[in-house]
Amino acid sequence: MPGSPLRGQQRAGAPRALGSWTGDERGVWGRREARGLGSDRRGALGWDAMEYDEKLARFRQAHLNPFNKQLVPRQHEQRASEEAPDFASEEALPELPPGEPEFHCTERVMDLGLSEDHFSRPVGLFLASDIQQLRQAIEECKQVILELPEHSEKQKDAVVRLIHLRLKLQELKDPNEDEPNIRVLLEHRFYKEKSKSVKQTCDKCNTIIWGLIQTWYTCTGCYYRCHSKCLNLISKPCVRSKVSHQAEYELNICPETGLDSQDYRCAECRAPISLRGVPSEARQCDYTGQYYCSHCHWNDLAIIPARVVHNWDFEPRKVSRCSMRYLALMVSRPVLRLREINPLLFNYVEELVEIRKLRQDILLMKPYFITCKEAMEARLLLQLQDRQHFVENDEMYSVQDLLDAHTGRLSCSLTETHTLFAKHIKLDCERCQAKGFVCELCREGDVLFPFDSHTSVCTECSAVFHRDCYYDNSTTCPKCARLTLRKQSLFQEPGPDVDA
């Protein structure tokens, strides 16, 4: 354009400031460079184009955002003596001609000492405030994680942001409201937990309990854990009530009746189930023999009492959540009478024979301790406070007793207790020593006690004899004969001389 006013002004004097250029003037330069004019015209405008590029570079340096990590710094020449000019207008500048280098400034970033972007908005709408936006942000963050290289720092940061987004979403779903400390529901006694652990799982909805932002409760009876929002959805009563009113085991091994007897529904929540997994997988409980859904059966492992008393089998089997809690509460309760359930077990398991003998000896020692002042002050019987049924009878066993007998711990602990009790009676206490026996058949040897291994006790009068003397003597027990004679003398009618 020969008659352009811009060319006349540029030739007449110094170039004007970049901010004072009009839109037509900037458009002229952009169109000329884009169309690739001839070398004669570009040569005439060469000096003006160089001056324009320098001003454009200074403008970008002055308005560069130091926190924009998308701008990759490149090498370029800078003139230290030139200062960035002041621009009076904030209008958009024309694009650089094709093929020209792009100028970026890194000095501002280095001066601030910011090598990372701490202020940019994280991926996935992190500032979303409602549930819908948070869900959208979570999906976007998932997509970003899949697109980023594996095991890279950016992917790790994206995973951290995803966790925070999910925590925020859970907080909106379950607000931290003021909940009562105690809740009683279906015989459950729930106490509000103060632990901030995230290792717990809700027994109702089968999801993780985020202790930092969620309120959750634990039943003090059966240790049932759930969110505060799931309390009103509980339909199963506390297992502790069943243990208190009906403390007994199912002693049939996996009494299965089939899915048809359950109407193809979960035995606890009545959800539809099938062995094909549609709509939900049917999981069998080895204790009850019934089938449960995946929400009521978590494939927990437990020792089955029926397999222990019949097969001496301690291998853990898969049970439902309800059965697991019931077996956990019953594990220390002495409800198994082995002599009635399986008397042949004592012929098969040698450890049980030894334990039965130790328990019988402890029952024989108990009268000595009850009448001994020193033993009562020392509270010797409290050595068996974890197994109080051992000082009451020798027939009842708990599953924990049988498990310890199988591993050998019970035999060792009972042997130590037996030795301690015998030491007190035979050596330490003179009162207990005075209650010993002398064999009336041979009248030789030391003082005998009923719990000695080489003695025998009369079943009628509880007199103690040497074992060899008692079985070799064909006559009756001397003490029993003496007591019989005394009874006869008491009930004998008086003679005539006595009446006179």
C-alpha positions as CSV (number, residue, x, y, z in Angstrom):
1,M,0.0,0.0,0.0
2,P,1.9,3.0,-1.2
3,G,-0.4,5.5,0.4
4,S,-0.5,4.0,3.8
5,P,-0.1,6.6,6.6
6,L,1.8,4.2,8.7
7,R,4.7,4.0,6.2
8,G,4.8,7.7,5.9
9,Q,5.0,8.2,9.7
10,Q,7.7,5.6,10.1
11,R,9.8,7.1,7.4
12,A,9.4,10.6,8.7
13,G,10.6,10.1,12.2
14,A,11.1,7.7,15.1
15,P,8.6,4.9,15.4
16,R,5.7,5.4,17.7
17,A,5.0,3.3,20.9
18,L,3.5,-0.1,20.3
19,G,0.5,0.7,22.5
20,S,-0.5,3.7,20.3
21,W,-0.9,1.6,17.1
22,T,-4.3,1.3,15.7
23,G,-6.0,-2.0,14.8
24,D,-5.7,-1.3,11.1
25,E,-1.9,-0.6,11.4
26,R,-1.3,-3.9,13.3
27,G,-3.5,-5.8,10.8
28,V,-1.5,-4.4,7.9
29,W,1.7,-5.9,9.3
30,G,0.1,-9.2,10.1
31,R,-1.4,-9.7,6.6
32,R,1.8,-8.7,4.8
33,E,3.9,-11.2,6.8
34,A,1.3,-14.0,6.5
35,R,0.9,-13.7,2.7
36,G,4.6,-13.8,2.2
37,L,5.2,-10.7,0.2
38,G,8.1,-10.3,-2.2
39,S,11.6,-9.7,-1.1
40,D,11.5,-6.1,-2.3
41,R,8.7,-5.2,0.0
42,R,10.1,-7.2,2.9
43,G,13.5,-5.5,2.4
44,A,11.8,-2.1,2.6
45,L,10.1,-3.1,5.8
46,G,13.0,-5.1,7.3
47,W,14.1,-2.4,9.8
48,D,10.5,-1.8,10.9
49,A,9.8,-5.5,11.4
50,M,12.9,-6.0,13.6
51,E,11.9,-3.0,15.7
52,Y,8.4,-4.4,16.1
53,D,9.7,-7.9,17.2
54,E,11.9,-6.3,19.8
55,K,9.0,-4.3,21.3
56,L,6.7,-7.4,21.2
57,A,9.3,-9.4,23.1
58,R,9.7,-6.7,25.7
59,F,5.9,-6.6,26.1
60,R,5.7,-10.3,26.7
61,Q,8.5,-10.2,29.2
62,A,6.7,-7.5,31.2
63,H,3.4,-9.4,31.3
64,L,4.6,-12.9,31.7
65,N,2.9,-15.0,34.4
66,P,5.8,-16.6,36.4
67,F,3.5,-19.4,37.7
68,N,2.4,-20.7,34.2
69,K,4.3,-24.0,33.9
70,Q,3.0,-24.6,30.4
71,L,5.4,-21.9,29.0
72,V,8.6,-23.8,28.5
73,P,11.7,-21.5,28.7
74,R,13.8,-21.3,25.6
75,Q,17.1,-19.8,24.8
76,H,17.0,-16.3,23.3
77,E,19.1,-13.2,23.1
78,Q,18.4,-10.4,25.5
79,R,19.8,-6.9,25.5
80,A,20.7,-6.0,29.1
81,S,20.9,-2.3,28.4
82,E,17.3,-2.0,27.1
83,E,14.4,-1.6,29.5
84,A,10.9,-2.6,28.8
85,P,8.9,0.4,27.5
86,D,5.7,1.6,29.0
87,F,2.6,0.7,27.1
88,A,-0.5,2.9,27.2
89,S,-2.9,0.5,25.7
90,E,-3.9,-3.1,26.8
91,E,-5.2,-4.1,23.4
92,A,-4.3,-7.5,22.0
93,L,-1.1,-7.6,20.1
94,P,-0.7,-9.1,16.7
95,E,0.7,-12.6,16.4
96,L,4.3,-13.1,15.6
97,P,5.2,-13.8,12.0
98,P,5.6,-17.4,11.0
99,G,9.0,-18.9,11.6
100,E,10.0,-16.3,14.2
101,P,11.2,-17.6,17.6
102,E,8.9,-17.3,20.6
103,F,10.2,-15.4,23.5
104,H,9.7,-16.5,27.1
105,C,11.2,-15.2,30.3
106,T,12.6,-17.4,33.1
107,E,14.3,-14.7,35.2
108,R,11.1,-13.9,37.1
109,V,10.6,-17.5,38.1
110,M,14.2,-17.9,39.2
111,D,14.1,-14.7,41.2
112,L,11.0,-15.8,43.1
113,G,12.6,-19.2,43.8
114,L,9.5,-21.1,42.6
115,S,10.4,-24.3,40.7
116,E,7.0,-25.8,41.2
117,D,3.5,-24.7,40.7
118,H,2.0,-24.3,44.2
119,F,-0.9,-22.1,43.2
120,S,-2.4,-23.6,40.1
121,R,-5.7,-25.3,40.4
122,P,-5.4,-29.1,40.8
123,V,-6.8,-31.4,38.2
124,G,-10.4,-32.4,38.7
125,L,-12.3,-29.3,39.9
126,F,-10.8,-29.5,43.4
127,L,-12.8,-26.5,44.5
128,A,-16.1,-28.1,43.8
129,S,-18.6,-27.6,46.6
130,D,-21.5,-29.9,45.8
131,I,-21.9,-33.6,45.3
132,Q,-22.5,-33.4,41.6
133,Q,-19.3,-31.3,40.9
134,L,-17.3,-33.6,43.1
135,R,-18.4,-36.6,41.2
136,Q,-17.5,-35.0,38.0
137,A,-14.1,-33.9,39.4
138,I,-13.4,-37.5,40.5
139,E,-14.2,-38.9,37.1
140,E,-11.9,-36.3,35.5
141,C,-9.1,-37.0,37.9
142,K,-9.4,-40.8,37.2
143,Q,-9.1,-40.0,33.5
144,V,-6.0,-37.9,34.1
145,I,-4.4,-40.8,36.1
146,L,-5.0,-43.2,33.3
147,E,-3.4,-40.9,30.8
148,L,-0.3,-40.1,32.8
149,P,2.8,-42.4,32.7
150,E,2.8,-45.1,35.3
151,H,4.9,-44.5,38.5
152,S,5.5,-40.9,37.6
153,E,5.5,-38.1,40.0
154,K,2.5,-36.5,38.3
155,Q,0.5,-39.6,38.5
156,K,1.3,-39.9,42.2
157,D,0.1,-36.3,42.8
158,A,-3.1,-37.0,40.8
159,V,-3.8,-40.1,43.0
160,V,-3.4,-37.9,46.1
161,R,-5.8,-35.4,44.7
162,L,-8.2,-38.2,43.9
163,I,-8.1,-39.4,47.6
164,H,-8.8,-35.9,48.8
165,L,-11.7,-35.5,46.4
166,R,-13.3,-38.8,47.6
167,L,-12.8,-37.7,51.3
168,K,-14.6,-34.5,50.5
169,L,-17.4,-36.3,48.8
170,Q,-17.8,-38.7,51.7
171,E,-17.8,-35.7,54.1
172,L,-20.7,-34.2,52.2
173,K,-22.6,-37.4,52.2
174,D,-22.1,-38.0,55.9
175,P,-21.8,-34.6,57.7
176,N,-20.1,-34.5,61.0
177,E,-23.1,-33.8,63.1
178,D,-23.5,-34.1,66.9
179,E,-24.3,-37.7,67.6
180,P,-25.2,-39.2,71.0
181,N,-22.5,-41.3,72.7
182,I,-24.8,-44.3,73.4
183,R,-27.4,-45.8,71.1
184,V,-29.5,-48.9,72.0
185,L,-31.0,-50.7,69.0
186,L,-32.1,-54.4,68.8
187,E,-30.3,-55.3,72.0
188,H,-27.1,-53.7,70.6
189,R,-25.5,-51.2,72.9
190,F,-23.6,-48.9,70.5
191,Y,-20.9,-46.5,71.8
192,K,-19.6,-43.7,69.7
193,E,-15.9,-44.3,68.8
194,K,-13.3,-41.6,69.0
195,S,-10.6,-43.4,67.1
196,K,-9.6,-41.8,63.8
197,S,-8.3,-45.1,62.3
198,V,-9.2,-45.9,58.7
199,K,-8.7,-49.7,59.1
200,Q,-12.3,-50.5,60.1
201,T,-15.1,-51.7,57.8
202,C,-18.8,-51.1,58.3
203,D,-20.6,-54.4,58.9
204,K,-23.7,-53.1,57.3
205,C,-22.7,-51.4,54.1
206,N,-19.4,-53.2,53.7
207,T,-17.4,-50.0,53.1
208,I,-14.4,-48.4,54.8
209,I,-15.1,-46.2,57.8
210,W,-13.2,-43.0,57.4
211,G,-12.6,-42.1,61.1
212,L,-11.3,-38.6,60.3
213,I,-14.5,-37.3,58.9
214,Q,-17.2,-39.9,59.8
215,T,-19.0,-40.8,62.9
216,W,-19.1,-44.5,63.7
217,Y,-20.3,-46.8,66.5
218,T,-19.3,-50.2,68.0
219,C,-21.5,-52.5,69.9
220,T,-20.0,-53.4,73.3
221,G,-21.6,-56.8,73.2
222,C,-20.8,-58.3,69.8
223,Y,-18.4,-55.7,68.5
224,Y,-20.6,-54.8,65.5
225,R,-19.2,-51.7,63.7
226,C,-21.1,-49.4,61.5
227,H,-21.5,-45.8,60.3
228,S,-23.9,-43.6,62.2
229,K,-26.0,-43.4,59.0
230,C,-26.3,-47.2,58.9
231,L,-27.6,-47.6,62.5
232,N,-31.3,-47.4,61.5
233,L,-30.7,-50.0,58.7
234,I,-29.6,-52.8,61.1
235,S,-32.0,-55.7,61.2
236,K,-30.0,-58.4,63.0
237,P,-30.2,-58.4,66.9
238,C,-27.1,-58.5,69.0
239,V,-25.4,-61.9,69.1
240,R,-24.6,-61.4,72.8
241,S,-28.2,-61.9,73.7
242,K,-28.1,-65.3,72.0
243,V,-25.0,-66.2,73.9
244,S,-26.6,-65.2,77.2
245,H,-29.9,-67.0,76.7
246,Q,-28.9,-70.0,74.6
247,A,-25.1,-70.8,74.9
248,E,-24.8,-73.9,72.9
249,Y,-23.0,-75.0,69.7
250,E,-24.3,-76.6,66.5
251,L,-22.5,-80.0,66.8
252,N,-23.5,-81.3,63.4
253,I,-20.8,-80.9,60.8
254,C,-22.0,-78.4,58.2
255,P,-25.7,-79.2,58.3
256,E,-26.6,-78.1,54.8
257,T,-30.2,-78.2,53.7
258,G,-29.9,-76.6,50.2
259,L,-30.7,-73.2,48.6
260,D,-34.3,-74.3,47.9
261,S,-35.0,-74.4,51.7
262,Q,-33.9,-70.8,51.9
263,D,-36.1,-69.8,48.8
264,Y,-32.8,-68.9,47.1
265,R,-32.3,-66.0,49.4
266,C,-29.7,-64.9,51.9
267,A,-30.2,-66.5,55.3
268,E,-29.7,-63.2,57.1
269,C,-30.8,-60.2,54.9
270,R,-33.0,-62.2,52.5
271,A,-31.3,-60.8,49.4
272,P,-31.6,-63.0,46.2
273,I,-28.6,-65.3,45.7
274,S,-27.5,-68.2,43.5
275,L,-24.5,-70.4,43.0
276,R,-24.0,-68.8,39.5
277,G,-23.4,-65.4,41.1
278,V,-26.5,-63.8,39.6
279,P,-27.7,-61.5,41.0
280,S,-25.4,-62.2,44.0
281,E,-23.0,-65.0,44.8
282,A,-24.2,-67.6,47.3
283,R,-21.5,-68.3,50.0
284,Q,-21.9,-71.2,52.4
285,C,-21.2,-70.9,56.1
286,D,-19.4,-74.1,57.3
287,Y,-20.9,-73.6,60.8
288,T,-24.6,-73.3,60.1
289,G,-24.6,-74.9,56.7
290,Q,-26.7,-72.0,55.3
291,Y,-26.0,-69.7,52.3
292,Y,-25.4,-66.0,52.6
293,C,-24.8,-63.1,50.2
294,S,-21.5,-61.3,49.9
295,H,-22.5,-58.5,52.2
296,C,-23.3,-61.0,55.1
297,H,-20.5,-63.5,54.3
298,W,-17.0,-62.0,54.0
299,N,-15.1,-65.3,53.8
300,D,-14.0,-65.0,57.4
301,L,-12.2,-68.0,58.8
302,A,-13.1,-69.7,62.1
303,I,-12.6,-73.0,63.9
304,I,-15.7,-75.2,63.8
305,P,-16.6,-76.8,67.1
306,A,-18.4,-79.8,65.5
307,R,-15.2,-80.7,63.6
308,V,-13.1,-80.4,66.7
309,V,-15.2,-82.7,69.0
310,H,-15.8,-85.3,66.3
311,N,-12.7,-85.2,64.1
312,W,-10.2,-83.3,66.3
313,D,-9.9,-81.0,63.2
314,F,-8.8,-77.4,64.0
315,E,-8.5,-76.2,60.4
316,P,-10.3,-72.8,60.0
317,R,-13.3,-72.8,57.7
318,K,-15.2,-70.0,56.0
319,V,-18.1,-68.7,58.0
320,S,-20.6,-65.8,57.8
321,R,-20.1,-62.6,59.8
322,C,-22.9,-63.5,62.2
323,S,-21.4,-66.9,62.9
324,M,-17.9,-65.5,63.3
325,R,-19.1,-63.1,66.0
326,Y,-21.0,-65.8,67.7
327,L,-18.1,-68.2,67.7
328,A,-15.8,-65.4,68.9
329,L,-18.0,-64.8,71.9
330,M,-18.4,-68.5,72.6
331,V,-14.8,-69.5,72.3
332,S,-14.0,-69.3,76.0
333,R,-17.4,-70.6,77.3
334,P,-17.2,-74.1,78.8
335,V,-20.2,-75.7,77.2
336,L,-18.7,-78.9,75.7
337,R,-19.2,-82.1,77.8
338,L,-16.8,-84.3,75.9
339,R,-17.6,-87.5,77.8
340,E,-21.1,-87.3,76.5
341,I,-20.5,-85.9,73.1
342,N,-17.6,-88.2,72.1
343,P,-16.2,-90.4,74.8
344,L,-13.8,-92.1,72.4
345,L,-11.9,-88.9,72.0
346,F,-10.0,-89.6,75.2
347,N,-8.7,-92.9,73.7
348,Y,-7.5,-91.1,70.6
349,V,-6.0,-87.9,72.1
350,E,-3.4,-88.5,74.8
351,E,-3.2,-84.9,75.7
352,L,-6.8,-85.0,76.9
353,V,-6.1,-87.9,79.2
354,E,-3.2,-86.0,80.9
355,I,-5.3,-82.8,81.2
356,R,-8.2,-84.7,82.7
357,K,-5.8,-86.2,85.4
358,L,-4.4,-82.7,86.2
359,R,-7.9,-81.3,86.5
360,Q,-9.0,-84.1,88.9
361,D,-5.9,-83.4,91.1
362,I,-6.7,-79.7,91.2
363,L,-10.3,-80.5,92.4
364,L,-8.8,-82.7,95.2
365,M,-6.5,-79.8,96.2
366,K,-9.4,-77.3,96.3
367,P,-10.7,-78.3,99.8
368,Y,-7.2,-77.7,101.3
369,F,-7.1,-74.1,100.0
370,I,-10.6,-73.3,101.1
371,T,-9.8,-74.2,104.7
372,C,-6.3,-72.7,104.7
373,K,-5.9,-69.1,105.8
374,E,-2.6,-68.6,104.1
375,A,-3.8,-70.0,100.8
376,M,-6.8,-67.7,100.9
377,E,-4.6,-64.7,101.6
378,A,-2.2,-65.7,98.8
379,R,-5.3,-66.3,96.5
380,L,-3.8,-69.3,95.0
381,L,-7.0,-70.3,93.3
382,L,-6.8,-67.2,91.2
383,Q,-4.0,-68.8,89.2
384,L,-6.9,-70.3,87.3
385,Q,-9.0,-67.2,87.0
386,D,-9.1,-67.5,83.2
387,R,-10.4,-71.0,83.5
388,Q,-12.7,-71.0,86.6
389,H,-14.5,-74.1,85.4
390,F,-11.3,-76.1,86.1
391,V,-11.9,-75.6,89.9
392,E,-15.6,-76.5,89.6
393,N,-15.6,-79.8,87.5
394,D,-13.5,-81.9,85.3
395,E,-16.0,-82.6,82.5
396,M,-16.7,-79.2,80.8
397,Y,-14.4,-77.8,78.1
398,S,-14.4,-74.8,75.9
399,V,-13.2,-74.5,72.4
400,Q,-10.2,-72.5,73.6
401,D,-9.3,-75.3,76.0
402,L,-9.3,-77.8,73.2
403,L,-7.3,-75.5,71.0
404,D,-4.7,-75.0,73.7
405,A,-4.6,-78.7,74.4
406,H,-4.0,-79.3,70.7
407,T,-1.0,-76.9,70.7
408,G,0.3,-78.1,74.0
409,R,0.0,-74.8,75.9
410,L,-2.8,-76.1,78.2
411,S,-0.8,-79.1,79.4
412,C,2.2,-76.9,80.3
413,S,0.2,-74.3,82.1
414,L,-1.7,-76.9,84.1
415,T,1.4,-78.7,85.1
416,E,3.0,-75.5,86.5
417,T,-0.2,-74.7,88.4
418,H,-0.4,-78.3,89.8
419,T,3.3,-78.1,91.0
420,L,2.6,-74.7,92.7
421,F,-0.5,-76.0,94.5
422,A,1.2,-79.3,95.6
423,K,4.3,-77.4,96.9
424,H,2.1,-75.3,99.2
425,I,0.2,-78.2,100.6
426,K,3.1,-80.6,101.1
427,L,6.0,-78.3,101.9
428,D,5.0,-74.7,102.7
429,C,1.9,-74.9,104.9
430,E,1.9,-76.9,108.2
431,R,-1.9,-76.8,108.4
432,C,-2.3,-78.4,105.1
433,Q,0.4,-81.0,105.9
434,A,-1.6,-82.0,109.1
435,K,-4.5,-82.9,106.9
436,G,-2.6,-85.7,105.2
437,F,-3.3,-89.5,105.5
438,V,-1.4,-92.5,106.7
439,C,-2.0,-95.8,104.9
440,E,-4.1,-97.9,107.3
441,L,-3.3,-101.1,105.4
442,C,0.5,-101.1,105.8
443,R,1.0,-98.2,108.3
444,E,4.3,-97.4,106.7
445,G,5.7,-94.6,104.5
446,D,5.2,-90.9,104.4
447,V,2.1,-88.8,104.8
448,L,-0.2,-89.4,101.8
449,F,-2.4,-87.0,99.9
450,P,-5.2,-87.8,97.5
451,F,-3.5,-86.1,94.6
452,D,-0.3,-88.1,94.8
453,S,0.3,-90.3,91.7
454,H,1.0,-93.5,93.7
455,T,-2.1,-93.4,95.9
456,S,-5.7,-94.5,95.6
457,V,-8.7,-93.0,97.2
458,C,-11.7,-94.8,98.6
459,T,-14.8,-93.7,96.8
460,E,-17.0,-94.0,99.9
461,C,-15.0,-92.3,102.7
462,S,-12.2,-90.6,100.7
463,A,-9.5,-92.3,102.7
464,V,-6.1,-92.5,101.0
465,F,-4.0,-95.6,100.7
466,H,-1.0,-96.8,98.8
467,R,-2.1,-98.0,95.4
468,D,-0.5,-101.4,95.8
469,C,-1.8,-101.9,99.2
470,Y,-5.4,-100.9,98.2
471,Y,-5.6,-103.3,95.3
472,D,-3.7,-106.2,97.0
473,N,-6.0,-106.1,100.1
474,S,-9.1,-108.1,99.4
475,T,-10.8,-106.8,102.5
476,T,-12.9,-103.7,102.7
477,C,-11.6,-100.3,103.5
478,P,-10.7,-100.1,107.2
479,K,-12.1,-96.7,107.6
480,C,-15.4,-97.7,106.0
481,A,-15.6,-100.7,108.3
482,R,-15.0,-98.6,111.3
483,L,-17.7,-96.1,110.3
484,T,-20.2,-98.8,109.7
485,L,-19.5,-100.3,113.1
486,R,-20.0,-96.9,114.8
487,K,-23.3,-96.4,113.1
488,Q,-24.5,-99.8,114.2
489,S,-23.5,-99.0,117.8
490,L,-25.4,-95.8,117.8
491,F,-28.7,-97.3,116.6
492,Q,-28.4,-100.5,118.6
493,E,-31.2,-101.0,121.2
494,P,-30.1,-100.7,124.9
495,G,-30.1,-104.0,126.9
496,P,-32.0,-104.8,130.2
497,D,-29.0,-104.1,132.4
498,V,-28.9,-100.6,131.0
499,D,-32.6,-100.1,131.8
500,A,-32.2,-101.3,135.4
